[in-house]
Amino acid sequence: MLNFITLWALGTGEIILIALVVLLLFGGKKIPELMRGLGKGVSQFKKGVKDVDDEINSTLDDMKGK
């Protein structure tokens, strides 16, 4: 199991290499658009999780009240 975890451990060199490859593939102008889309996706996911949590809590509160 430890070997599997260390397989995915990234050092500074690997992160720089990945960043350079992404820069070469998408170009400097496309990266802000990609990050903006990623940010919107993350915020929508968080909103969905919060909505589900609120729904569960309201259902539990209704069940406690009965």
Secondary structure, 3 states (H helix, E strand, C coil): CHHHHHHCCCCHHHHHHHHHHHHHHHHHHHHHHHHHHHHHHHHHHHHHHHHHHHHHHHHHHHHHHC
